[in-house]
């Protein structure tokens, strides 16, 4: 089967094909624009971001997450 374990560089160009053949010239992946902010990697699904990633200036940031306080009963035979 083709495509197993092919390796690509940061630009999306195929640089290695384990079968020993040279990588096809047209073998490329789309490289998504990414940036790190607030300890999170943000990726834009397109060619160029249309907005800036969130920041809170300098200094430590405290994040709080919501926890659902409601206990929900689920049948023991439920398959997820």
Chimera marker file (.cmm) of the C-alpha trace (Angstrom):
<marker_set name="trace">
<marker id="1" x="0.000" y="0.000" z="0.000" r="1" g="1" b="0" radius="0.5"/>
<marker id="2" x="1.348" y="3.468" z="-0.819" r="1" g="1" b="0" radius="0.5"/>
<marker id="3" x="1.772" y="6.355" z="1.636" r="1" g="1" b="0" radius="0.5"/>
<marker id="4" x="2.686" y="4.324" z="4.759" r="1" g="1" b="0" radius="0.5"/>
<marker id="5" x="5.455" y="6.010" z="6.737" r="1" g="1" b="0" radius="0.5"/>
<marker id="6" x="6.203" y="8.682" z="4.140" r="1" g="1" b="0" radius="0.5"/>
<marker id="7" x="8.009" y="11.630" z="5.788" r="1" g="1" b="0" radius="0.5"/>
<marker id="8" x="7.518" y="15.317" z="5.041" r="1" g="1" b="0" radius="0.5"/>
<marker id="9" x="9.495" y="18.447" z="5.891" r="1" g="1" b="0" radius="0.5"/>
<marker id="10" x="8.093" y="21.629" z="7.492" r="1" g="1" b="0" radius="0.5"/>
<marker id="11" x="7.002" y="23.007" z="4.120" r="1" g="1" b="0" radius="0.5"/>
<marker id="12" x="4.911" y="19.900" z="3.331" r="1" g="1" b="0" radius="0.5"/>
<marker id="13" x="7.332" y="18.444" z="0.754" r="1" g="1" b="0" radius="0.5"/>
<marker id="14" x="7.802" y="14.652" z="0.848" r="1" g="1" b="0" radius="0.5"/>
<marker id="15" x="11.431" y="13.933" z="1.765" r="1" g="1" b="0" radius="0.5"/>
<marker id="16" x="11.464" y="10.167" z="2.317" r="1" g="1" b="0" radius="0.5"/>
<marker id="17" x="9.646" y="7.102" z="0.995" r="1" g="1" b="0" radius="0.5"/>
<marker id="18" x="10.514" y="3.911" z="2.933" r="1" g="1" b="0" radius="0.5"/>
<marker id="19" x="10.274" y="1.737" z="-0.187" r="1" g="1" b="0" radius="0.5"/>
<marker id="20" x="13.607" y="3.196" z="-1.309" r="1" g="1" b="0" radius="0.5"/>
<marker id="21" x="12.237" y="5.009" z="-4.335" r="1" g="1" b="0" radius="0.5"/>
<marker id="22" x="12.832" y="8.756" z="-4.553" r="1" g="1" b="0" radius="0.5"/>
<marker id="23" x="9.867" y="10.797" z="-3.316" r="1" g="1" b="0" radius="0.5"/>
<marker id="24" x="7.492" y="11.863" z="-6.096" r="1" g="1" b="0" radius="0.5"/>
<marker id="25" x="7.971" y="15.546" z="-6.953" r="1" g="1" b="0" radius="0.5"/>
<marker id="26" x="4.246" y="16.227" z="-6.589" r="1" g="1" b="0" radius="0.5"/>
<marker id="27" x="3.975" y="14.590" z="-3.125" r="1" g="1" b="0" radius="0.5"/>
<marker id="28" x="3.138" y="17.549" z="-0.891" r="1" g="1" b="0" radius="0.5"/>
<marker id="29" x="0.924" y="18.272" z="2.086" r="1" g="1" b="0" radius="0.5"/>
<marker id="30" x="-0.742" y="21.560" z="2.919" r="1" g="1" b="0" radius="0.5"/>
<marker id="31" x="1.123" y="23.366" z="5.716" r="1" g="1" b="0" radius="0.5"/>
<marker id="32" x="-1.307" y="25.083" z="8.092" r="1" g="1" b="0" radius="0.5"/>
<marker id="33" x="-0.228" y="28.427" z="9.603" r="1" g="1" b="0" radius="0.5"/>
<marker id="34" x="0.404" y="27.811" z="13.321" r="1" g="1" b="0" radius="0.5"/>
<marker id="35" x="1.548" y="29.843" z="16.315" r="1" g="1" b="0" radius="0.5"/>
<marker id="36" x="1.934" y="29.188" z="20.049" r="1" g="1" b="0" radius="0.5"/>
<marker id="37" x="0.151" y="31.484" z="22.497" r="1" g="1" b="0" radius="0.5"/>
<marker id="38" x="-0.887" y="30.913" z="26.118" r="1" g="1" b="0" radius="0.5"/>
<marker id="39" x="0.682" y="27.451" z="26.012" r="1" g="1" b="0" radius="0.5"/>
<marker id="40" x="-1.630" y="26.355" z="23.191" r="1" g="1" b="0" radius="0.5"/>
<marker id="41" x="-0.766" y="25.663" z="19.545" r="1" g="1" b="0" radius="0.5"/>
<marker id="42" x="-3.248" y="27.560" z="17.365" r="1" g="1" b="0" radius="0.5"/>
<marker id="43" x="-3.743" y="26.447" z="13.742" r="1" g="1" b="0" radius="0.5"/>
<marker id="44" x="-5.641" y="28.381" z="11.076" r="1" g="1" b="0" radius="0.5"/>
<marker id="45" x="-7.546" y="26.296" z="8.533" r="1" g="1" b="0" radius="0.5"/>
<marker id="46" x="-6.542" y="28.260" z="5.452" r="1" g="1" b="0" radius="0.5"/>
<marker id="47" x="-3.659" y="29.874" z="3.633" r="1" g="1" b="0" radius="0.5"/>
<marker id="48" x="-3.299" y="32.941" z="5.864" r="1" g="1" b="0" radius="0.5"/>
<marker id="49" x="-4.818" y="33.724" z="9.290" r="1" g="1" b="0" radius="0.5"/>
<marker id="50" x="-7.588" y="36.322" z="9.219" r="1" g="1" b="0" radius="0.5"/>
<marker id="51" x="-7.247" y="37.210" z="12.913" r="1" g="1" b="0" radius="0.5"/>
<marker id="52" x="-4.624" y="37.365" z="15.650" r="1" g="1" b="0" radius="0.5"/>
<marker id="53" x="-4.441" y="34.649" z="18.287" r="1" g="1" b="0" radius="0.5"/>
<marker id="54" x="-5.540" y="35.595" z="21.804" r="1" g="1" b="0" radius="0.5"/>
<marker id="55" x="-2.980" y="36.998" z="24.222" r="1" g="1" b="0" radius="0.5"/>
<marker id="56" x="-3.173" y="38.586" z="27.650" r="1" g="1" b="0" radius="0.5"/>
<marker id="57" x="0.034" y="40.589" z="27.583" r="1" g="1" b="0" radius="0.5"/>
<marker id="58" x="2.985" y="39.838" z="29.838" r="1" g="1" b="0" radius="0.5"/>
<marker id="59" x="2.864" y="37.861" z="33.053" r="1" g="1" b="0" radius="0.5"/>
<marker id="60" x="1.260" y="34.650" z="34.266" r="1" g="1" b="0" radius="0.5"/>
<marker id="61" x="-2.175" y="33.627" z="33.086" r="1" g="1" b="0" radius="0.5"/>
<marker id="62" x="-4.628" y="31.638" z="35.200" r="1" g="1" b="0" radius="0.5"/>
<marker id="63" x="-7.172" y="29.551" z="33.322" r="1" g="1" b="0" radius="0.5"/>
<marker id="64" x="-10.277" y="28.025" z="34.843" r="1" g="1" b="0" radius="0.5"/>
<marker id="65" x="-12.358" y="25.310" z="33.256" r="1" g="1" b="0" radius="0.5"/>
<marker id="66" x="-16.024" y="24.503" z="33.713" r="1" g="1" b="0" radius="0.5"/>
<marker id="67" x="-16.992" y="21.250" z="35.374" r="1" g="1" b="0" radius="0.5"/>
<marker id="68" x="-20.493" y="19.908" z="34.978" r="1" g="1" b="0" radius="0.5"/>
<marker id="69" x="-21.850" y="19.467" z="38.525" r="1" g="1" b="0" radius="0.5"/>
<marker id="70" x="-24.713" y="17.251" z="37.365" r="1" g="1" b="0" radius="0.5"/>
<marker id="71" x="-24.240" y="13.503" z="37.747" r="1" g="1" b="0" radius="0.5"/>
<marker id="72" x="-25.689" y="11.734" z="34.716" r="1" g="1" b="0" radius="0.5"/>
<marker id="73" x="-26.904" y="8.151" z="34.835" r="1" g="1" b="0" radius="0.5"/>
<marker id="74" x="-25.870" y="5.980" z="31.913" r="1" g="1" b="0" radius="0.5"/>
<marker id="75" x="-27.099" y="2.469" z="31.196" r="1" g="1" b="0" radius="0.5"/>
<marker id="76" x="-24.408" y="-0.129" z="31.852" r="1" g="1" b="0" radius="0.5"/>
<marker id="77" x="-24.827" y="-1.609" z="28.366" r="1" g="1" b="0" radius="0.5"/>
<marker id="78" x="-24.208" y="1.737" z="26.609" r="1" g="1" b="0" radius="0.5"/>
<marker id="79" x="-21.459" y="1.557" z="23.987" r="1" g="1" b="0" radius="0.5"/>
<marker id="80" x="-19.428" y="4.663" z="23.208" r="1" g="1" b="0" radius="0.5"/>
<link id1="1" id2="2" r="1" g="1" b="0" radius="0.2"/>
<link id1="2" id2="3" r="1" g="1" b="0" radius="0.2"/>
<link id1="3" id2="4" r="1" g="1" b="0" radius="0.2"/>
<link id1="4" id2="5" r="1" g="1" b="0" radius="0.2"/>
<link id1="5" id2="6" r="1" g="1" b="0" radius="0.2"/>
<link id1="6" id2="7" r="1" g="1" b="0" radius="0.2"/>
<link id1="7" id2="8" r="1" g="1" b="0" radius="0.2"/>
<link id1="8" id2="9" r="1" g="1" b="0" radius="0.2"/>
<link id1="9" id2="10" r="1" g="1" b="0" radius="0.2"/>
<link id1="10" id2="11" r="1" g="1" b="0" radius="0.2"/>
<link id1="11" id2="12" r="1" g="1" b="0" radius="0.2"/>
<link id1="12" id2="13" r="1" g="1" b="0" radius="0.2"/>
<link id1="13" id2="14" r="1" g="1" b="0" radius="0.2"/>
<link id1="14" id2="15" r="1" g="1" b="0" radius="0.2"/>
<link id1="15" id2="16" r="1" g="1" b="0" radius="0.2"/>
<link id1="16" id2="17" r="1" g="1" b="0" radius="0.2"/>
<link id1="17" id2="18" r="1" g="1" b="0" radius="0.2"/>
<link id1="18" id2="19" r="1" g="1" b="0" radius="0.2"/>
<link id1="19" id2="20" r="1" g="1" b="0" radius="0.2"/>
<link id1="20" id2="21" r="1" g="1" b="0" radius="0.2"/>
<link id1="21" id2="22" r="1" g="1" b="0" radius="0.2"/>
<link id1="22" id2="23" r="1" g="1" b="0" radius="0.2"/>
<link id1="23" id2="24" r="1" g="1" b="0" radius="0.2"/>
<link id1="24" id2="25" r="1" g="1" b="0" radius="0.2"/>
<link id1="25" id2="26" r="1" g="1" b="0" radius="0.2"/>
<link id1="26" id2="27" r="1" g="1" b="0" radius="0.2"/>
<link id1="27" id2="28" r="1" g="1" b="0" radius="0.2"/>
<link id1="28" id2="29" r="1" g="1" b="0" radius="0.2"/>
<link id1="29" id2="30" r="1" g="1" b="0" radius="0.2"/>
<link id1="30" id2="31" r="1" g="1" b="0" radius="0.2"/>
<link id1="31" id2="32" r="1" g="1" b="0" radius="0.2"/>
<link id1="32" id2="33" r="1" g="1" b="0" radius="0.2"/>
<link id1="33" id2="34" r="1" g="1" b="0" radius="0.2"/>
<link id1="34" id2="35" r="1" g="1" b="0" radius="0.2"/>
<link id1="35" id2="36" r="1" g="1" b="0" radius="0.2"/>
<link id1="36" id2="37" r="1" g="1" b="0" radius="0.2"/>
<link id1="37" id2="38" r="1" g="1" b="0" radius="0.2"/>
<link id1="38" id2="39" r="1" g="1" b="0" radius="0.2"/>
<link id1="39" id2="40" r="1" g="1" b="0" radius="0.2"/>
<link id1="40" id2="41" r="1" g="1" b="0" radius="0.2"/>
<link id1="41" id2="42" r="1" g="1" b="0" radius="0.2"/>
<link id1="42" id2="43" r="1" g="1" b="0" radius="0.2"/>
<link id1="43" id2="44" r="1" g="1" b="0" radius="0.2"/>
<link id1="44" id2="45" r="1" g="1" b="0" radius="0.2"/>
<link id1="45" id2="46" r="1" g="1" b="0" radius="0.2"/>
<link id1="46" id2="47" r="1" g="1" b="0" radius="0.2"/>
<link id1="47" id2="48" r="1" g="1" b="0" radius="0.2"/>
<link id1="48" id2="49" r="1" g="1" b="0" radius="0.2"/>
<link id1="49" id2="50" r="1" g="1" b="0" radius="0.2"/>
<link id1="50" id2="51" r="1" g="1" b="0" radius="0.2"/>
<link id1="51" id2="52" r="1" g="1" b="0" radius="0.2"/>
<link id1="52" id2="53" r="1" g="1" b="0" radius="0.2"/>
<link id1="53" id2="54" r="1" g="1" b="0" radius="0.2"/>
<link id1="54" id2="55" r="1" g="1" b="0" radius="0.2"/>
<link id1="55" id2="56" r="1" g="1" b="0" radius="0.2"/>
<link id1="56" id2="57" r="1" g="1" b="0" radius="0.2"/>
<link id1="57" id2="58" r="1" g="1" b="0" radius="0.2"/>
<link id1="58" id2="59" r="1" g="1" b="0" radius="0.2"/>
<link id1="59" id2="60" r="1" g="1" b="0" radius="0.2"/>
<link id1="60" id2="61" r="1" g="1" b="0" radius="0.2"/>
<link id1="61" id2="62" r="1" g="1" b="0" radius="0.2"/>
<link id1="62" id2="63" r="1" g="1" b="0" radius="0.2"/>
<link id1="63" id2="64" r="1" g="1" b="0" radius="0.2"/>
<link id1="64" id2="65" r="1" g="1" b="0" radius="0.2"/>
<link id1="65" id2="66" r="1" g="1" b="0" radius="0.2"/>
<link id1="66" id2="67" r="1" g="1" b="0" radius="0.2"/>
<link id1="67" id2="68" r="1" g="1" b="0" radius="0.2"/>
<link id1="68" id2="69" r="1" g="1" b="0" radius="0.2"/>
<link id1="69" id2="70" r="1" g="1" b="0" radius="0.2"/>
<link id1="70" id2="71" r="1" g="1" b="0" radius="0.2"/>
<link id1="71" id2="72" r="1" g="1" b="0" radius="0.2"/>
<link id1="72" id2="73" r="1" g="1" b="0" radius="0.2"/>
<link id1="73" id2="74" r="1" g="1" b="0" radius="0.2"/>
<link id1="74" id2="75" r="1" g="1" b="0" radius="0.2"/>
<link id1="75" id2="76" r="1" g="1" b="0" radius="0.2"/>
<link id1="76" id2="77" r="1" g="1" b="0" radius="0.2"/>
<link id1="77" id2="78" r="1" g="1" b="0" radius="0.2"/>
<link id1="78" id2="79" r="1" g="1" b="0" radius="0.2"/>
<link id1="79" id2="80" r="1" g="1" b="0" radius="0.2"/>
</marker_set>
